[in-house]
Amino acid sequence: MNIQNIASLIEVLGSIGFDENAGYRLMQHICFKPADFLLTERLRKGKDTLTCSIFFERKGDEYTCSYYDAAFLKEMEMPDLVIHSINVRELDQRMVETDWVTDNKVAAAFRLDNEVTWEREKRIEKIVGDLFRLSVTEEGKNFADCLKLKHWSGIPLQANMGNLNVLKSRFEVSQRFYFFDGQGISVDEAYRFLLNRWLEKKLLAKKKQEGSVVQEDAMEGGGVAGGDKTLLQKNRKSKSNKLKR
């Protein structure tokens, strides 16, 4: 392996805000000598989540950072609501307290005949069962999907989420940031940029909703959209009769 190249990449990652653990995960990929790969980092920003997927490609004996995709997920507050004997807020808290990503040390300690070594898996099985029970009704399914998106997005488990693209479009905004000469926009800057985009998105959605309500009120109340509509229909009918003659 090109240790100097790896050290340079670790320095680049550190300069934009990734911790030193990213360096080890970087080496885990490079030792397989792939043509390219993605390194995914899930960062907590207050109560929000920023998932960054950094793209690396091999050029000769060296790897370079081309860009990273940052996806901003706004914190979703869960209500103190009970559906099918499942308290949505309590389930959310259990998912917060669960370590969804294992490391090699945990895997090495696993013994099938020793339940203590797979307590985590028993908790996860209970959570998954509760998510399934929650999904029986349409309202419960919406909360279950929100919980999956909130806790599983950006980690290997996201393959178990199912298709949540519609839900993602409501709560998530993303952007690609490029590296130039080994320099790139920091994750803090990316977070602020995407937070502003999310606020803008919510504002536009609110204006659209308010505009729709105004239009509906006008249709129901007559006026231009009500009374005049009747006149327009009469005029069209009159013109149609003249043409027939």
SULTADA-V453151 format. One record per residue. RES is the residue in one small letter. PHI is phi in whole degrees, -180 to 180 (NA if undefined). Layout:
BEGIN
RES/PHI  RES/PHI
END
This chain:
BEGIN
m/NA  n/-85  i/-63  q/-63  n/-64  i/-64  a/-62  s/-65  l/-67  i/-63  e/-65  v/-63  l/-62  g/-65  s/-68  i/-102  g/115  f/-87  d/-78  e/-68  n/-64  a/-63  g/-64  y/-68  r/-65  l/-63  m/-66  q/-59  h/-76  i/-63  c/-63  f/-87  k/54  p/-74  a/-68  d/-161  f/-164  l/-113  l/-112  t/-103  e/-123  r/-109  l/-116  r/-95  k/-121  g/66  k/-97  d/-92  t/-124  l/-122  t/-105  c/-114  s/-113  i/-94  f/-97  f/-119  e/-137  r/-92  k/-129  g/72  d/-100  e/-124  y/-112  t/-128  c/-88  s/-93  y/-168  y/-140  d/-96  a/-112  a/-116  f/-99  l/-119  k/-71  e/-56  m/-108  e/-80  m/-96  p/-77  d/-82  l/-128  v/-107  i/-130  h/52  s/67  i/-106  n/-83  v/-61  r/-66  e/-67  l/-65  d/-58  q/-66  r/-63  m/-72  v/-62  e/-81  t/-91  d/-85  w/-85  v/-121  t/-90  d/-115  n/-65  k/-66  v/-65  a/-63  a/-68  a/-83  f/-63  r/-140  l/-63  d/-85  n/-127  e/-61  v/-59  t/-78  w/-132  e/-61  r/-58  e/-67  k/-66  r/-65  i/-64  e/-61  k/-65  i/-64  v/-62  g/-63  d/-68  l/-63  f/-65  r/-65  l/-66  s/-81  v/-64  t/-100  e/-63  e/-64  g/-65  k/-63  n/-61  f/-67  a/-62  d/-65  c/-62  l/-67  k/-62  l/-63  k/-65  h/-104  w/-109  s/-65  g/87  i/-123  p/-53  l/-69  q/-62  a/-65  n/-89  m/-76  g/82  n/-85  l/-117  n/-62  v/-64  l/-66  k/-60  s/-64  r/-81  f/-111  e/-120  v/-128  s/-140  q/-158  r/-97  f/-120  y/-95  f/-95  f/-137  d/54  g/76  q/-121  g/-152  i/-69  s/-68  v/-66  d/-66  e/-66  a/-63  y/-63  r/-63  f/-62  l/-72  l/-62  n/-64  r/-65  w/-65  l/-63  e/-64  k/-62  k/-66  l/-64  l/-65  a/-65  k/-66  k/-63  k/-64  q/-66  e/-64  g/-64  s/-67  v/-65  v/-61  q/-65  e/-65  d/-62  a/-66  m/-64  e/-77  g/-90  g/83  g/60  v/-63  a/-86  g/-109  g/-62  d/-64  k/-63  t/-64  l/-62  l/-62  q/-65  k/-63  n/-62  r/-64  k/-66  s/-64  k/-63  s/-64  n/-67  k/-62  l/-65  k/-67  r/-69
END
